[in-house]
Amino acid sequence: MLNGADQWSESNPLNVISVWFEGRPAQLQADLASLISTILPELVPSDVEAAALDEAAFFFRRALRAEGEPLLLAARAEALSAAIDLIFLQRSTQEAWLLYRDCLEHFREENLAAGKKAAASLLQTMIDGIPARSALWISEARRWRLLRSQEALEHLPRTGVQLRAAAER
């Protein structure tokens, strides 16, 4: 096939991301889709309301479909992978979660001082959820890094052979 399209069907990175995404907990799927919509609005519309996180996940799943030219699909897979890398970078350590908690506590205190008890209560609920959320995100970040390293190892030998063959021509 032209431009390596036959190889694309063998190891479709969008399919790898899709299988990984579908295996994640629903809340993580919704969070990822929402965050990706802010990073890559051309793939996942960012005008999806916060209450419609299922809609964001729908658009993300649509972006994962392997329809189109192989070069564009490869670019989409790389863009989505880079966005997921960035998202996990900010959520993969206890230090990052401690900083997040400190910010929420600061906002909670400001709201209490301003007499905004409902907002302060919402912030406290978010603070209370940090231990479970941080454990989930840190665990999933490890899984994502493992997937990315396995993907790189799978493509490395083939790419090396292709580069040697091209250099010998």
Beta strands, then each sheet from edge to edge (+ up, - down):
end
